[in-house]
Structures are given as C-alpha cells and as structure tokens.
Amino acid sequence: MHRFRAVIAALTLGAPLAASAADITRIASSFEDDDPFDLFFDVGFERTQTRAKIVREQLSSTPVPNATEVREVNEVWYKGVDARLNLAVAFGLWKDLEFSFKLPIVFQQNETWEYVSGTNNGNSTIDNSCFNANGSPYSPEGCVGRLFQVPQASYRGGLGNVHFGLAYAFFNQEKDNTKPTWIVGIDYEAPTAKLRDPSVDTTDPDGDRGNVGDRVHKYQLYTSFSRRMGPADPYFKAYHTIPVRGPGAYSNCAQSGGNPEGMTRSNLGAPENCYQGPWSRNETGIQAPSQTGLLFGVELVPFENPARNQKFAVDLRLMGNYVGRGRYYNELSSALRKLLTSEDYMQVGGQFGVTARAAEAFTIRASGNFLYNTDHLLTSETIGQDLNGDGSVDANPGSPELNPTFDWRYDLTSRRFRAIQSTTFRFDLGATFSF
C-alpha cells in the first residue's frame, strides 16, 4: 500500500526528486543543513529589436461644408536595436533569502528612421512643416521647414543602470513538496548610467556614442509562483514598476549640448516660461511611466537525471505588460532632440525557451520572445495649465499658462505622431554557474 501511494505521488504531484521549481522561481538559499552557501553567477547576451511604423495626423477636408476630419498619413519606419551583456550575481543571505546584483554593458543602442514606401522629401510633412515650435508660420515662403532629417540614425552605448534585488521564498517546493514555491521580491534599478541628453547629436557612427542613462530610480515589486507536477512546472509572475525621478534627470528646459543660451529654444513652444511659475525643472523634465505586467507559463521537462543533476526543459510563456503615459525617451526623441510625451499602451506576446543543465554547477539557456505593442501617440504633450481658474488654458503668445515644452508643430491635435504596427523581438542566450 505504501509503495502504491509513492507511485501515485510520483506520477501526479511529483516525488521529492522531481520537485525542483521553474527557473523563474529560482532562489539562492544559505545556512541550510545540507547546503551552507548558495551563489549563482549569470552571464548573458541580450538583443532587443523594436520596429514600428510612425504615422502623423493631418487635417483633410470633407464633403461636408465647413467641416474637417483628421486622417493619418504614413511617414517613417522606425527601428531600434539594443544589444547588451548582462552580468549578474545572486547569493543567499539566509534560508530562502536572496540578494542579487546585475550590471548591463550596452554594446549598442542604435535607432534608424527611413521613409515608408510612397513617402519622400517632396510629400512628407516632416520635410514640409508649416510652423515654428511656438505656432507661428515658418516663413512667408510657405511650408518649407524640416522637423528632422530622413533618413537618419542615432548611436548610443555604455554602462547601463545597476540593479539590486532582494527576494524571499515563503514556500519552497524543494523543501516541502506539498506546497508550491512562492517568492516575493523587489528589484531596484539605480540611476548609475551617464545621463542621456537627447539634444546632443549622436548621428555620427564614427563619433562618440551618446549615453544611455535616464537618471530615474525604478522599484519593481513582484511575486512569483511555480508548482512542479511530474514533467510539467507551471508558473506565474506579477509585477509593478514604480519610477522616481532622480537627481540630475534631464529636463527639456535644461542646458543642452552646443546651445550657448542653455535652452533648446527651437523645439520649445514657450521657452520664456521655463522655470517660471509652475514650470519647474521637475515639471518640464522626465516623467517616466509606471508599468504593470503578468506572465503565465509552463516549463516542460522531457529529460531529467536527478542523480547527475542533469536536466533539459522547454519553456512556454504568455506575457502582458501595461506601460503608462509619461514623458520620456521614446521612438522619436533622438530625432526631435527632446523628451516626448507618449500615450499609454499595452504589450502582449509570448516566449519560447530551452534550458539545459549539464551538471549541478553549469546551466545554459536560450529564449526568444515576441511582443506586439498597441498603437499609441508619441507626441501628446499637454498645452498648459489653467492657473487663473477660469476653466481654460490661455494659449495666446506670451501666456504664463503655456507649457514651455509643448510644440505646436507636433503636439497639437491634427499634427501628432503615432506609432502603429509596433513589434518587439528579444533574443537571450545565457549561462549560469552555481557554487
């Protein structure tokens, strides 16, 4: 009878030897009776590519007298490539309590903009802009202004922001196979990378690469579960990221490279309001978005040899992420040379990965994930604030209510830019050394 129960347990919820948690709930634990110290060293290459079509709103006359409608016209294809080396160390501070440290080395953070088929210098609204940033006509000669050069490329790289993490496992299936593994943790991204100044020209591939830092503290709170059941290890993770502006964060009103006046006046609608009234450095600076995400997955283990600590697993995952509204570095920031306010959007997709553990001390893994980013505005700065309480914003030239970072050329409804058909693909290849 006892043997029969053991066989049923092994076939359903797993015998003790088959109770290892999914990689997403891996945790370093020290001061155990049979394991005084755990340490994981991870090294991995990560390449992320985002591609999007950027369209622009345009007024179009309709058959209805004295009426207009807003349509969207194709402008450019955007491609962003981020390639980096991630170095990470995690070790146990106590039983089921882990501390981690990660340093990314960004080899390249490159962006390109090229005209969509059918669009060129002659018919693009980028090359035939009619207004200045303050809303005045560009010149008596008509629409001959240029928002930015197309085609164009931007090149950045350097050390990224350092991450520190703390995680605790309330339950650990490797110790008690009647319970799932449940982890609660926090990941802190410190603003250690050199400040990225979008007003600096980074279009020369042979020149100095621009920096990649945003000077924003990011706190990610997360919880994850996994439960090994025979050859399957389903898991779940939920997280929320809280951004906090750090010292020295960039402002569109701040001093910028190559500008002796200390302001990028050509892309500010009301530069005279900078640092006046409510328009402080914080108010005109970066406002990084919060993010909330969920992922569900299962790790399938077709082969495992517990005696030799060998394992091969296939990882299947579905993901969803919400990115809130904010003013930050988006797909047009390097081209328009400023922080831009993006509309909130969703990311949905999946991941396929494989993991192979040759021995207790060495594991290799590879994965690829694909995300679809819902359509969202890239230039949606608010026009100003109602300071006198009359229920509206005074948009007349010289008004103290005007937002200095609002640009009449592309933040005004009927002139805004939007990202559509946006996709992100990421490939990871890494190895873990366990001690």
HELIX and SHEET records of a PDB file:
HELIX    1   1 HIS A    2  LEU A   11  1                                  10    
HELIX    2   2 PRO A   16  ALA A   18  5                                   3    
HELIX    3   3 ASP A   23  THR A   25  5                                   3    
HELIX    4   4 ARG A  265  ASN A  267  5                                   3    
HELIX    5   5 PRO A  271  ASN A  273  5                                   3    
HELIX    6   6 PRO A  306  ARG A  308  5                                   3    
HELIX    7   7 SER A  333  LEU A  336  1                                   4    
SHEET    1   A13 GLN A 152  SER A 154  0                                        
SHEET    2   A13 LEU A  97  TYR A 115 -1                                        
SHEET    3   A13 THR A  68  TRP A  94 -1                                        
SHEET    4   A13 LEU A  39  SER A  61 -1                                        
SHEET    5   A13 PHE A 417  SER A 434 -1                                        
SHEET    6   A13 PHE A 362  ASN A 373 -1                                        
SHEET    7   A13 TYR A 345  ALA A 359 -1                                        
SHEET    8   A13 GLN A 310  VAL A 323 -1                                        
SHEET    9   A13 GLN A 291  ASN A 305 -1                                        
SHEET   10   A13 ALA A 232  ARG A 245 -1                                        
SHEET   11   A13 VAL A 216  SER A 226 -1                                        
SHEET   12   A13 THR A 181  GLU A 189 -1                                        
SHEET   13   A13 HIS A 163  PHE A 171 -1                                        
SHEET    1   B 6 GLN A 152  SER A 154  0                                        
SHEET    2   B 6 LEU A  97  TYR A 115 -1                                        
SHEET    3   B 6 THR A  68  TRP A  94 -1                                        
SHEET    4   B 6 LEU A  39  SER A  61 -1                                        
SHEET    5   B 6 PHE A 417  SER A 434 -1                                        
SHEET    6   B 6 HIS A 376  LEU A 377 -1                                        
SHEET    1   C 3 GLN A 152  SER A 154  0                                        
SHEET    2   C 3 LEU A  97  TYR A 115 -1                                        
SHEET    3   C 3 GLY A 158  LEU A 159 -1                                        
SHEET    1   D 2 GLY A 326  TYR A 328  0                                        
SHEET    2   D 2 LEU A 340  SER A 342 -1                                        
END                                                                             
